[in-house]
């Protein structure tokens, strides 16, 4: 007959421990400690500045909307955008991946109340760029250039092929 121990903590630990997960978590924590949280945060702030500099003059990207603080303070490395004329965020994500090799996440992002507040819920949400420690400044600049080209296409009706 199968049985489970009645004593704690074994009572709540059926099966084998997730050894691979534990080892992976340990390696990840070690990597963060080696990099230092301060250096990782500084890198993210540098990427945020590059993105803000690329987006700040939306006159060069007519039709582009981005959401969140306009300055580097109170901002994390996540940018949600919409482009007029592209009805669904998934269409922009698909275009960025197909034509530019840029991976983004589209939709409501498990935050329907946030999108309701932003007014983007009826449109299916936004397209989200997320920055991590392995992204370089030139990657963010490339993303800004891609958004600029897409805005240009939408405003002129031209198709820029890549």
C-alpha positions in Angstrom: 0.0 0.0 0.0 1.3 3.5 -0.9 1.8 5.8 2.0 3.2 9.3 2.6 5.1 10.1 5.8 3.0 11.9 8.4 5.9 13.9 9.9 7.1 17.3 8.6 8.6 18.4 6.3 8.5 15.0 4.5 4.7 15.0 4.5 4.8 17.8 1.9 7.8 16.6 -0.1 6.6 13.7 -2.2 8.9 12.3 -4.9 12.4 13.3 -5.8 13.8 16.8 -5.3 14.1 18.9 -8.4 17.9 18.5 -8.4 18.3 20.0 -11.9 16.2 23.0 -10.8 18.1 23.4 -7.6 21.5 23.3 -9.3 20.2 25.8 -12.0 18.9 28.2 -9.3 22.3 27.9 -7.5 24.2 28.7 -10.7 21.9 31.7 -11.4 22.3 33.1 -7.9 26.1 32.7 -8.2 26.1 34.5 -11.5 24.1 37.4 -10.1 26.4 37.6 -7.1 29.5 37.6 -9.4 28.0 40.4 -11.6 26.7 42.3 -8.6 23.2 43.7 -8.5 24.5 47.2 -8.8 26.3 46.5 -12.1 23.3 44.7 -13.5 21.0 47.7 -12.5 23.5 50.2 -14.0 23.5 48.2 -17.3 19.7 48.2 -17.3 19.6 51.9 -16.7 22.0 52.5 -19.7 19.7 50.4 -21.9 16.7 52.4 -20.6 18.4 55.7 -21.5 19.2 54.4 -25.1 15.6 53.4 -25.5 14.2 56.7 -24.1 16.6 58.7 -26.3 15.4 56.7 -29.3 11.7 57.2 -28.5 11.7 60.7 -26.8 11.4 62.6 -30.1 8.3 60.9 -31.4 8.3 63.5 -34.1 10.7 61.2 -35.9 8.3 58.3 -35.2 4.8 59.7 -35.9 2.1 57.4 -34.8 4.2 55.7 -32.1 2.9 55.7 -28.5 4.9 54.4 -25.6 3.7 54.0 -22.1 5.2 54.7 -18.7 7.5 57.3 -17.2 9.2 59.6 -19.7 12.4 59.9 -17.7 14.9 57.3 -16.5 13.8 57.6 -12.9 11.0 55.3 -11.8 11.5 53.2 -14.9 12.5 49.6 -15.4 13.7 47.9 -18.6 10.2 47.2 -20.0 8.7 49.3 -22.7 5.2 48.9 -24.1 4.5 50.5 -27.5 1.7 50.8 -30.0 1.9 52.1 -33.6 -1.1 53.8 -35.3 -2.4 51.7 -38.1 -1.3 48.4 -36.6 -4.5 47.2 -35.0 -3.3 44.2 -33.0 -0.1 44.1 -30.9 0.6 40.6 -32.3 0.9 42.1 -35.8 3.7 44.4 -34.6 5.4 41.6 -32.8 5.2 39.4 -35.9 6.6 42.2 -38.1 9.5 42.9 -35.7 10.4 39.2 -35.6 10.0 38.5 -39.3 11.7 41.6 -40.7 14.1 42.5 -38.0 14.8 39.4 -35.9 13.5 41.2 -32.8 11.5 39.2 -30.2 8.9 41.0 -28.2 5.8 40.0 -26.3 2.3 41.2 -27.4 -1.0 41.3 -25.6 -2.3 42.1 -22.2 0.7 40.7 -20.4 -1.3 39.2 -17.5 -2.2 42.7 -16.5 -5.8 43.4 -17.7 -6.4 46.1 -15.1 -3.2 48.0 -16.1 -4.3 47.9 -19.8 -7.8 49.0 -18.9 -6.2 52.0 -17.1 -4.0 52.8 -20.1 -6.9 52.4 -22.5 -5.2 49.7 -24.5 -7.3 46.7 -23.4 -9.9 47.1 -26.2 -7.1 47.1 -28.7 -5.6 43.9 -27.4 -2.9 45.5 -25.3 0.6 46.6 -26.4 3.8 45.2 -27.8 6.4 44.9 -25.0 10.2 45.1 -25.2 12.1 43.8 -22.2 15.7 44.4 -21.4 18.0 41.9 -19.8 21.7 41.6 -18.9 22.7 40.0 -22.2 21.3 42.8 -24.3 23.7 45.4 -25.6 23.2 49.1 -26.3 23.4 48.6 -30.0 20.5 46.0 -29.7 18.3 48.7 -28.2 19.4 51.2 -30.8 18.5 48.7 -33.5 15.1 48.2 -32.0 14.5 52.0 -32.0 15.6 52.1 -35.7 13.2 49.3 -36.5 10.3 51.1 -34.9 11.3 54.2 -36.8 11.3 52.4 -40.1 7.9 50.8 -39.3 6.4 54.1 -38.4 7.7 55.5 -41.7 6.1 52.6 -43.6 2.8 53.2 -41.8 2.8 56.9 -42.5 4.0 56.8 -46.2 2.2 53.5 -47.2 5.6 52.2 -48.4 7.0 48.8 -47.7 10.6 48.8 -46.7 11.9 45.3 -47.3 14.7 43.8 -45.2 
